[in-house]
Amino acid sequence: MQFPADLRYTKDHEWIKIEGNIATIGITDFAQGELGDIVYLDINTVDKSLAAEAVFGTVEAVKTVSDLFLPIAGTIAEVNPALTANPELVNTDPYGAGWMVKVTVANPSDFDQLMTSEAYANLVH
């Protein structure tokens, strides 16, 4: 199981990467493994400003539905269009093609409050 060092992580198993004032967010390799085969994502929060830890959508696997939590405050700018036809990308490439949303960041310093890859690995092991 991998946890790239250039990302930050949440206790709810989301990852985040910030470039400028845009954050890319998805779920971790651990989370997709726990959920099993992902069959559908419901994210209808585009253009909405949300607080950190607010629910920005849901992910549906064969056996369960799980809420998705925003790691930091911001406005949902984009949903990954590839996931509509291929939600399984979250299983096969959670840190790459399986990203879920891009967010315009409200407060970039929030990123520093999130877990490092080492801290997240300790949480899930």
N, C-alpha and C positions, 0 to 999 in steps of 0.2 A: 504494500500500500504506500502510495506516495503523497507527500505534503510539500509542494514546492516552497522553497525558502523565500521567494520574492512575493509571496501572497501573505495575507493575514486571514485569521479564522475566527469564527464565533462558536460559542458553546452550543448553538443550534445547528452546527455543521454546514454553515455557509462559508464560502471563501470570497475574498475581495482583492482586486488589484486596482490601484489608482494610477492613472496617467494624466497629468495636468489636473483638470477639475472633473474628469470623467472616471467613474469607477465601473469596472466590469465585475459582475457577481454571478456566482453559481453555487452548486452544492459540492461538497467534498467527495473524494473517492470513497471514504468511509461511509458517508451518507447514502450514496447510490448503491453501495454494496448491501447496506442494511435494508434499503427499500426493495431491492430486487429489480425486476424488469420494469422500466418506466414506460408507460403507455400514453400519457397525456399530461400536458401542462396547461394550467388555467391562470394566465396572468393578464388581467384587464386593468392595470393601474398606470398605463402610459399617460404622461403629462400630469400625474398626480404627485404632489409633494407629500412625503411621508416622513415620520419620525424614525429614528433608529429603533430597531426591534419591532417595527410595525410589520404586519403581514402584507406582502406584496403580491401573493398568489399562492397557488397550490400545485403540488406535483402528485400525480396519480400513478401508482404502481399496480401490478396485478392484484396484490392483496391489501393495499392500503392507500389512503390519501393523507398527505402531510402538508401542513402550512409551510410557506417559505417566508423567512424573516429578513428584513433589510438590515444589514450590519451597521450602516450609518445613515444619518438623515440626508435626504436629497429628493430630487425629482426624477421619476422614472422617464428616461429619454427614449429607450428603445427596448424591444423584446427581440430575442434571437429568432429571426424568421425561419431558420432551418429546423427549429424544434417542432413546428407545426406538423410537418410531414415526417420528421425523423426524431421523435422524442427519445429514442434509444441512444442518441448521441450523448446524452447525459450519462449513460452507463459506460459507453465505450471511450469517451474522451471528456471527462468531467471538467478538466482545467483548460481545455482548448475549444473545440467545436461545440461542446456541450454547455457553454456559458448561457446564462438565462436572461439577464437584463444589463443594460448600461444605464447609469445614474449620473445626473449632474449633482456633484457633491455640494452640500450646504456648508459643511465645516470640515476641511481636510484634516484638521488635527484629531478628529474622531478616530481616524485610521490608526493612530498611535496607541489607542486604548485597546485594540483588538489583539488576539493571541498570535504569537509567532508560530512558525511551523513546529518548532520544538515543543512549545507549550501545548499546542493542539495535539501533537502526537502523544504527549503524556496524558492528555485527557482521555483519548480513545483507546489507550493500551493498558 
